Amino acid sequence: MATTAIVVPSAKRGGMSAYLVHFTWNANPSAEGVTGYKLYPSRVSGSFPGPATDMGNNTTGTYAVPRPSGNGIWYFALTAYTAAGLSSIHSSQVSINIS
């Protein structure tokens, strides 16, 4: 299964308690029946142990970063998955500074 490209996110304050980070990504070009995508947030560059947020079978999504403990740099990577439970490797990471 091929990797999926993720676009640099943008953040917007979502009320008093969270920043909403919006993503777009390219659909996985694999012919292996991709049924969805998972977004992995992390506070550590290059480390994406989970838990992941299931983004469904879309090419856009939103992740809520908690405030104020969420301030600082966040890193994100994406995987594609199939109904059979196969998963791609993580995409290249992207980052955003929440302040």
N, CA, C and O atoms as CSV, one atom per row, in Angstrom:
chain,resi,resn,atom,element,x,y,z
A,1,MET,N,N,0.853,-1.160,0.000
A,1,MET,CA,C,0.000,0.000,0.000
A,1,MET,C,C,0.905,1.231,0.000
A,1,MET,O,O,1.847,1.304,0.789
A,2,ALA,N,N,0.634,2.174,-0.857
A,2,ALA,CA,C,1.440,3.392,-0.962
A,2,ALA,C,C,1.169,4.334,0.201
A,2,ALA,O,O,0.125,4.256,0.849
A,3,THR,N,N,2.113,5.218,0.454
A,3,THR,CA,C,1.890,6.221,1.494
A,3,THR,C,C,0.968,7.315,0.972
A,3,THR,O,O,0.733,7.421,-0.232
A,4,THR,N,N,0.461,8.110,1.869
A,4,THR,CA,C,-0.455,9.189,1.550
A,4,THR,C,C,0.203,10.514,1.896
A,4,THR,O,O,0.797,10.654,2.964
A,5,ALA,N,N,0.100,11.478,1.005
A,5,ALA,CA,C,0.685,12.798,1.259
A,5,ALA,C,C,-0.273,13.625,2.097
A,5,ALA,O,O,-1.477,13.631,1.841
A,6,ILE,N,N,0.242,14.308,3.074
A,6,ILE,CA,C,-0.566,15.174,3.931
A,6,ILE,C,C,-0.101,16.617,3.728
A,6,ILE,O,O,1.098,16.883,3.636
A,7,VAL,N,N,-1.034,17.522,3.660
A,7,VAL,CA,C,-0.740,18.930,3.413
A,7,VAL,C,C,-0.558,19.649,4.739
A,7,VAL,O,O,-1.187,19.290,5.734
A,8,VAL,N,N,0.302,20.666,4.758
A,8,VAL,CA,C,0.543,21.434,5.978
A,8,VAL,C,C,-0.784,21.932,6.542
A,8,VAL,O,O,-1.586,22.527,5.821
A,9,PRO,N,N,-1.011,21.691,7.811
A,9,PRO,CA,C,-2.299,22.057,8.412
A,9,PRO,C,C,-2.407,23.547,8.700
A,9,PRO,O,O,-1.411,24.270,8.732
A,10,SER,N,N,-3.622,23.974,8.906
A,10,SER,CA,C,-3.866,25.344,9.369
A,10,SER,C,C,-4.715,25.249,10.628
A,10,SER,O,O,-5.551,24.354,10.751
A,11,ALA,N,N,-4.504,26.168,11.559
A,11,ALA,CA,C,-5.232,26.122,12.828
A,11,ALA,C,C,-6.072,27.374,12.987
A,11,ALA,O,O,-5.694,28.455,12.536
A,12,LYS,N,N,-7.204,27.213,13.627
A,12,LYS,CA,C,-8.086,28.328,13.923
A,12,LYS,C,C,-8.678,28.110,15.296
A,12,LYS,O,O,-9.091,27.001,15.635
A,13,ARG,N,N,-8.719,29.152,16.076
A,13,ARG,CA,C,-9.258,29.047,17.430
A,13,ARG,C,C,-10.716,28.639,17.352
A,13,ARG,O,O,-11.509,29.270,16.654
A,14,GLY,N,N,-11.062,27.599,18.058
A,14,GLY,CA,C,-12.422,27.077,18.060
A,14,GLY,C,C,-13.074,27.301,19.409
A,14,GLY,O,O,-13.232,26.347,20.172
A,15,GLY,N,N,-13.454,28.516,19.728
A,15,GLY,CA,C,-14.056,28.783,21.022
A,15,GLY,C,C,-12.983,28.965,22.080
A,15,GLY,O,O,-11.836,29.278,21.763
A,16,MET,N,N,-13.356,28.771,23.330
A,16,MET,CA,C,-12.443,29.030,24.439
A,16,MET,C,C,-11.565,27.836,24.801
A,16,MET,O,O,-10.617,27.991,25.570
A,17,SER,N,N,-11.849,26.668,24.276
A,17,SER,CA,C,-11.143,25.516,24.812
A,17,SER,C,C,-10.249,24.768,23.832
A,17,SER,O,O,-9.494,23.901,24.270
A,18,ALA,N,N,-10.289,25.049,22.545
A,18,ALA,CA,C,-9.479,24.249,21.625
A,18,ALA,C,C,-9.130,25.040,20.370
A,18,ALA,O,O,-9.831,25.975,19.983
A,19,TYR,N,N,-8.026,24.636,19.746
A,19,TYR,CA,C,-7.712,25.078,18.405
A,19,TYR,C,C,-8.138,23.965,17.469
A,19,TYR,O,O,-7.899,22.791,17.751
A,20,LEU,N,N,-8.759,24.316,16.374
A,20,LEU,CA,C,-9.146,23.336,15.378
A,20,LEU,C,C,-8.106,23.346,14.276
A,20,LEU,O,O,-7.898,24.366,13.621
A,21,VAL,N,N,-7.456,22.217,14.072
A,21,VAL,CA,C,-6.430,22.089,13.043
A,21,VAL,C,C,-7.069,21.384,11.854
A,21,VAL,O,O,-7.558,20.260,11.974
A,22,HIS,N,N,-7.059,22.051,10.709
A,22,HIS,CA,C,-7.708,21.531,9.502
A,22,HIS,C,C,-6.654,20.937,8.573
A,22,HIS,O,O,-5.585,21.517,8.379
A,23,PHE,N,N,-6.965,19.782,8.006
A,23,PHE,CA,C,-6.048,19.064,7.130
A,23,PHE,C,C,-6.703,18.760,5.795
A,23,PHE,O,O,-7.920,18.597,5.702
A,24,THR,N,N,-5.873,18.689,4.769
A,24,THR,CA,C,-6.267,18.079,3.503
A,24,THR,C,C,-5.128,17.147,3.110
A,24,THR,O,O,-3.973,17.389,3.460
A,25,TRP,N,N,-5.449,16.098,2.392
A,25,TRP,CA,C,-4.416,15.173,1.948
A,25,TRP,C,C,-4.827,14.552,0.629
A,25,TRP,O,O,-5.990,14.596,0.229
A,26,ASN,N,N,-3.843,13.974,-0.032
A,26,ASN,CA,C,-4.091,13.296,-1.294
A,26,ASN,C,C,-4.584,11.886,-1.011
A,26,ASN,O,O,-4.089,11.212,-0.107
A,27,ALA,N,N,-5.554,11.452,-1.785
A,27,ALA,CA,C,-6.049,10.081,-1.630
A,27,ALA,C,C,-4.912,9.107,-1.909
A,27,ALA,O,O,-4.064,9.361,-2.764
A,28,ASN,N,N,-4.898,7.996,-1.188
A,28,ASN,CA,C,-3.887,6.971,-1.382
A,28,ASN,C,C,-4.090,6.350,-2.761
A,28,ASN,O,O,-5.201,5.918,-3.070
A,29,PRO,N,N,-3.055,6.290,-3.599
A,29,PRO,CA,C,-3.204,5.777,-4.960
A,29,PRO,C,C,-3.242,4.252,-5.055
A,29,PRO,O,O,-3.345,3.710,-6.155
A,30,SER,N,N,-3.160,3.564,-3.939
A,30,SER,CA,C,-3.124,2.110,-3.936
A,30,SER,C,C,-4.415,1.510,-4.472
A,30,SER,O,O,-5.502,2.049,-4.266
A,31,ALA,N,N,-4.278,0.405,-5.152
A,31,ALA,CA,C,-5.452,-0.317,-5.669
A,31,ALA,C,C,-5.927,-1.373,-4.666
A,31,ALA,O,O,-6.732,-2.235,-5.018
A,32,GLU,N,N,-5.445,-1.317,-3.442
A,32,GLU,CA,C,-5.755,-2.342,-2.445
A,32,GLU,C,C,-7.008,-2.042,-1.638
A,32,GLU,O,O,-7.184,-2.619,-0.565
A,33,GLY,N,N,-7.875,-1.174,-2.104
A,33,GLY,CA,C,-9.147,-0.941,-1.431
A,33,GLY,C,C,-9.063,-0.122,-0.162
A,33,GLY,O,O,-9.554,-0.549,0.883
A,34,VAL,N,N,-8.455,1.038,-0.232
A,34,VAL,CA,C,-8.376,1.918,0.938
A,34,VAL,C,C,-9.792,2.282,1.383
A,34,VAL,O,O,-10.612,2.729,0.580
A,35,THR,N,N,-10.069,2.084,2.678
A,35,THR,CA,C,-11.399,2.392,3.200
A,35,THR,C,C,-11.390,3.547,4.188
A,35,THR,O,O,-12.449,3.975,4.648
A,36,GLY,N,N,-10.201,4.062,4.521
A,36,GLY,CA,C,-10.150,5.189,5.439
A,36,GLY,C,C,-8.733,5.605,5.764
A,36,GLY,O,O,-7.757,5.023,5.292
A,37,TYR,N,N,-8.659,6.652,6.602
A,37,TYR,CA,C,-7.383,7.243,6.984
A,37,TYR,C,C,-7.375,7.488,8.484
A,37,TYR,O,O,-8.413,7.756,9.090
A,38,LYS,N,N,-6.181,7.392,9.076
A,38,LYS,CA,C,-6.007,7.690,10.499
A,38,LYS,C,C,-4.959,8.766,10.654
A,38,LYS,O,O,-3.898,8.721,10.031
A,39,LEU,N,N,-5.273,9.735,11.495
A,39,LEU,CA,C,-4.379,10.849,11.778
A,39,LEU,C,C,-3.711,10.607,13.121
A,39,LEU,O,O,-4.384,10.330,14.113
A,40,TYR,N,N,-2.391,10.711,13.153
A,40,TYR,CA,C,-1.612,10.496,14.369
A,40,TYR,C,C,-1.018,11.814,14.846
A,40,TYR,O,O,-0.105,12.338,14.208
A,41,PRO,N,N,-1.514,12.360,15.953
A,41,PRO,CA,C,-0.920,13.561,16.530
A,41,PRO,C,C,0.205,13.187,17.488
A,41,PRO,O,O,0.196,12.110,18.083
A,42,SER,N,N,1.173,14.088,17.630
A,42,SER,CA,C,2.272,13.838,18.565
A,42,SER,C,C,2.878,15.173,18.988
A,42,SER,O,O,2.796,16.166,18.265
A,43,ARG,N,N,3.477,15.177,20.150
A,43,ARG,CA,C,4.248,16.340,20.612
A,43,ARG,C,C,5.733,16.123,20.369
A,43,ARG,O,O,6.540,17.005,20.662
A,44,VAL,N,N,6.111,14.954,19.835
A,44,VAL,CA,C,7.510,14.595,19.608
A,44,VAL,C,C,7.725,14.327,18.118
A,44,VAL,O,O,7.062,13.466,17.540
A,45,SER,N,N,8.637,15.053,17.505
A,45,SER,CA,C,8.933,14.889,16.089
A,45,SER,C,C,9.366,13.455,15.779
A,45,SER,O,O,10.240,12.901,16.445
A,46,GLY,N,N,8.744,12.866,14.763
A,46,GLY,CA,C,9.114,11.531,14.311
A,46,GLY,C,C,8.554,10.386,15.119
A,46,GLY,O,O,8.847,9.231,14.809
A,47,SER,N,N,7.762,10.651,16.139
A,47,SER,CA,C,7.208,9.603,16.999
A,47,SER,C,C,5.686,9.665,16.970
A,47,SER,O,O,5.091,10.653,17.400
A,48,PHE,N,N,5.061,8.608,16.464
A,48,PHE,CA,C,3.605,8.578,16.335
A,48,PHE,C,C,3.018,7.274,16.884
A,48,PHE,O,O,2.475,6.463,16.134
A,49,PRO,N,N,3.134,7.085,18.205
A,49,PRO,CA,C,2.664,5.832,18.791
A,49,PRO,C,C,1.139,5.723,18.884
A,49,PRO,O,O,0.622,4.628,19.107
A,50,GLY,N,N,0.424,6.808,18.723
A,50,GLY,CA,C,-1.030,6.779,18.858
A,50,GLY,C,C,-1.430,7.333,20.204
A,50,GLY,O,O,-0.563,7.730,20.983
A,51,PRO,N,N,-2.685,7.371,20.495
A,51,PRO,CA,C,-3.765,6.828,19.663
A,51,PRO,C,C,-4.027,7.707,18.446
A,51,PRO,O,O,-3.746,8.905,18.444
A,52,ALA,N,N,-4.567,7.081,17.427
A,52,ALA,CA,C,-4.887,7.754,16.184
A,52,ALA,C,C,-6.337,8.215,16.198
A,52,ALA,O,O,-7.168,7.685,16.936
A,53,THR,N,N,-6.622,9.202,15.374
A,53,THR,CA,C,-7.994,9.660,15.168
A,53,THR,C,C,-8.439,9.185,13.798
A,53,THR,O,O,-7.815,9.518,12.791
A,54,ASP,N,N,-9.517,8.408,13.753
A,54,ASP,CA,C,-10.038,7.913,12.481
A,54,ASP,C,C,-10.692,9.064,11.735
A,54,ASP,O,O,-11.624,9.690,12.241
A,55,MET,N,N,-10.204,9.340,10.535
A,55,MET,CA,C,-10.711,10.444,9.730
A,55,MET,C,C,-11.731,9.982,8.690
A,55,MET,O,O,-12.199,10.779,7.877
A,56,GLY,N,N,-12.072,8.695,8.718
A,56,GLY,CA,C,-13.029,8.170,7.743
A,56,GLY,C,C,-12.415,8.104,6.358
A,56,GLY,O,O,-11.201,8.224,6.195
A,57,ASN,N,N,-13.261,7.914,5.369
A,57,ASN,CA,C,-12.785,7.805,3.989
A,57,ASN,C,C,-12.916,9.158,3.294
A,57,ASN,O,O,-13.587,9.281,2.269
A,58,ASN,N,N,-12.268,10.161,3.863
A,58,ASN,CA,C,-12.300,11.525,3.350
A,58,ASN,C,C,-10.889,11.940,2.979
A,58,ASN,O,O,-9.935,11.217,3.262
A,59,THR,N,N,-10.747,13.095,2.348
A,59,THR,CA,C,-9.427,13.665,2.091
A,59,THR,C,C,-9.284,15.022,2.779
A,59,THR,O,O,-8.423,15.826,2.423
A,60,THR,N,N,-10.136,15.257,3.760
A,60,THR,CA,C,-10.036,16.428,4.623
A,60,THR,C,C,-10.447,16.015,6.024
A,60,THR,O,O,-11.153,15.022,6.200
A,61,GLY,N,N,-10.013,16.762,7.009
A,61,GLY,CA,C,-10.416,16.450,8.375
A,61,GLY,C,C,-9.976,17.537,9.337
A,61,GLY,O,O,-9.197,18.424,8.988
A,62,THR,N,N,-10.489,17.451,10.552
A,62,THR,CA,C,-10.203,18.424,11.594
A,62,THR,C,C,-9.814,17.698,12.871
A,62,THR,O,O,-10.399,16.672,13.218
A,63,TYR,N,N,-8.822,18.241,13.565
A,63,TYR,CA,C,-8.379,17.700,14.844
A,63,TYR,C,C,-8.421,18.834,15.858
A,63,TYR,O,O,-7.944,19.931,15.569
A,64,ALA,N,N,-8.980,18.594,17.036
A,64,ALA,CA,C,-9.084,19.609,18.087
A,64,ALA,C,C,-7.905,19.488,19.048
A,64,ALA,O,O,-7.749,18.470,19.721
A,65,VAL,N,N,-7.073,20.537,19.110
A,65,VAL,CA,C,-5.939,20.599,20.029
A,65,VAL,C,C,-6.418,21.273,21.303
A,65,VAL,O,O,-6.910,22.400,21.253
A,66,PRO,N,N,-6.283,20.597,22.461
A,66,PRO,CA,C,-6.767,21.174,23.714
A,66,PRO,C,C,-5.977,22.415,24.119
A,66,PRO,O,O,-4.792,22.538,23.809
A,67,ARG,N,N,-6.636,23.315,24.804
A,67,ARG,CA,C,-6.005,24.536,25.310
A,67,ARG,C,C,-6.143,24.563,26.816
A,67,ARG,O,O,-7.140,24.030,27.304
A,68,PRO,N,N,-5.259,25.119,27.584
A,68,PRO,CA,C,-3.993,25.709,27.168
A,68,PRO,C,C,-2.856,24.707,27.109
A,68,PRO,O,O,-1.767,25.046,26.645
A,69,SER,N,N,-3.078,23.490,27.562
A,69,SER,CA,C,-1.990,22.508,27.590
A,69,SER,C,C,-1.515,22.134,26.197
A,69,SER,O,O,-0.456,21.526,26.045
A,70,GLY,N,N,-2.287,22.491,25.182
A,70,GLY,CA,C,-1.919,22.146,23.814
A,70,GLY,C,C,-0.989,23.128,23.149
A,70,GLY,O,O,-0.607,22.924,21.997
A,71,ASN,N,N,-0.605,24.208,23.853
A,71,ASN,CA,C,0.302,25.182,23.242
A,71,ASN,C,C,1.636,24.538,22.904
A,71,ASN,O,O,2.099,23.645,23.614
A,72,GLY,N,N,2.255,24.992,21.816
A,72,GLY,CA,C,3.555,24.483,21.392
A,72,GLY,C,C,3.453,23.825,20.029
A,72,GLY,O,O,2.450,23.956,19.328
A,73,ILE,N,N,4.504,23.119,19.673
A,73,ILE,CA,C,4.563,22.487,18.357
A,73,ILE,C,C,3.890,21.119,18.400
A,73,ILE,O,O,4.151,20.310,19.290
A,74,TRP,N,N,3.027,20.879,17.434
A,74,TRP,CA,C,2.365,19.595,17.244
A,74,TRP,C,C,2.829,19.017,15.912
A,74,TRP,O,O,3.023,19.745,14.939
A,75,TYR,N,N,3.003,17.703,15.884
A,75,TYR,CA,C,3.404,16.985,14.684
A,75,TYR,C,C,2.281,16.025,14.317
A,75,TYR,O,O,1.606,15.485,15.193
A,76,PHE,N,N,2.087,15.816,13.032
A,76,PHE,CA,C,1.017,14.944,12.568
A,76,PHE,C,C,1.511,14.077,11.425
A,76,PHE,O,O,2.327,14.508,10.610
A,77,ALA,N,N,1.010,12.847,11.373
A,77,ALA,CA,C,1.248,11.948,10.251
A,77,ALA,C,C,-0.053,11.203,9.982
A,77,ALA,O,O,-0.940,11.153,10.835
A,78,LEU,N,N,-0.156,10.635,8.811
A,78,LEU,CA,C,-1.389,9.996,8.359
A,78,LEU,C,C,-1.073,8.601,7.855
A,78,LEU,O,O,-0.010,8.371,7.279
A,79,THR,N,N,-1.983,7.677,8.066
A,79,THR,CA,C,-1.901,6.359,7.433
A,79,THR,C,C,-3.215,6.078,6.727
A,79,THR,O,O,-4.254,6.638,7.077
A,80,ALA,N,N,-3.159,5.210,5.735
A,80,ALA,CA,C,-4.363,4.721,5.057
A,80,ALA,C,C,-4.591,3.292,5.541
A,80,ALA,O,O,-3.638,2.590,5.876
A,81,TYR,N,N,-5.854,2.860,5.580
A,81,TYR,CA,C,-6.136,1.483,5.985
A,81,TYR,C,C,-7.206,0.864,5.099
A,81,TYR,O,O,-7.962,1.563,4.425
A,82,THR,N,N,-7.252,-0.470,5.117
A,82,THR,CA,C,-8.237,-1.217,4.332
A,82,THR,C,C,-9.219,-1.916,5.270
A,82,THR,O,O,-8.984,-2.001,6.475
A,83,ALA,N,N,-10.307,-2.408,4.715
A,83,ALA,CA,C,-11.302,-3.142,5.500
A,83,ALA,C,C,-10.706,-4.419,6.085
A,83,ALA,O,O,-11.178,-4.911,7.110
A,84,ALA,N,N,-9.677,-4.957,5.441
A,84,ALA,CA,C,-9.032,-6.180,5.921
A,84,ALA,C,C,-8.045,-5.914,7.051
A,84,ALA,O,O,-7.442,-6.848,7.579
A,85,GLY,N,N,-7.876,-4.650,7.426
A,85,GLY,CA,C,-6.984,-4.322,8.532
A,85,GLY,C,C,-5.565,-3.984,8.128
A,85,GLY,O,O,-4.721,-3.772,8.998
A,86,LEU,N,N,-5.269,-3.927,6.834
A,86,LEU,CA,C,-3.942,-3.528,6.389
A,86,LEU,C,C,-3.791,-2.028,6.564
A,86,LEU,O,O,-4.761,-1.281,6.440
A,87,SER,N,N,-2.576,-1.589,6.853
A,87,SER,CA,C,-2.321,-0.174,7.072
A,87,SER,C,C,-1.052,0.234,6.340
A,87,SER,O,O,-0.088,-0.530,6.284
A,88,SER,N,N,-1.050,1.443,5.776
A,88,SER,CA,C,0.145,1.953,5.113
A,88,SER,C,C,1.153,2.409,6.168
A,88,SER,O,O,0.835,2.494,7.355
A,89,ILE,N,N,2.358,2.696,5.720
A,89,ILE,CA,C,3.315,3.325,6.608
A,89,ILE,C,C,2.866,4.773,6.819
A,89,ILE,O,O,2.022,5.274,6.075
A,90,HIS,N,N,3.420,5.442,7.821
A,90,HIS,CA,C,3.060,6.829,8.080
A,90,HIS,C,C,3.508,7.729,6.930
A,90,HIS,O,O,4.554,7.507,6.319
A,91,SER,N,N,2.708,8.731,6.653
A,91,SER,CA,C,3.089,9.752,5.686
A,91,SER,C,C,4.263,10.548,6.255
A,91,SER,O,O,4.661,10.340,7.401
A,92,SER,N,N,4.800,11.433,5.475
A,92,SER,CA,C,5.755,12.394,6.009
A,92,SER,C,C,5.045,13.222,7.067
A,92,SER,O,O,3.854,13.505,6.940
A,93,GLN,N,N,5.758,13.608,8.095
A,93,GLN,CA,C,5.122,14.399,9.141
A,93,GLN,C,C,5.006,15.855,8.715
A,93,GLN,O,O,5.793,16.354,7.911
A,94,VAL,N,N,4.008,16.517,9.273
A,94,VAL,CA,C,3.860,17.964,9.160
A,94,VAL,C,C,3.761,18.506,10.563
A,94,VAL,O,O,3.473,17.760,11.499
A,95,SER,N,N,3.997,19.800,10.725
A,95,SER,CA,C,3.937,20.384,12.067
A,95,SER,C,C,3.251,21.730,12.019
A,95,SER,O,O,3.156,22.376,10.975
A,96,ILE,N,N,2.775,22.131,13.189
A,96,ILE,CA,C,2.163,23.438,13.352
A,96,ILE,C,C,2.434,23.901,14.765
A,96,ILE,O,O,2.421,23.103,15.702
A,97,ASN,N,N,2.680,25.202,14.920
A,97,ASN,CA,C,2.933,25.761,16.248
A,97,ASN,C,C,1.641,26.411,16.756
A,97,ASN,O,O,1.151,27.374,16.166
A,98,ILE,N,N,1.104,25.885,17.837
A,98,ILE,CA,C,-0.123,26.402,18.447
A,98,ILE,C,C,0.280,27.312,19.598
A,98,ILE,O,O,1.002,26.885,20.499
A,99,SER,N,N,-0.172,28.546,19.580
A,99,SER,CA,C,0.173,29.463,20.672
A,99,SER,C,C,-1.009,30.351,21.008
A,99,SER,O,O,-0.915,31.190,21.903
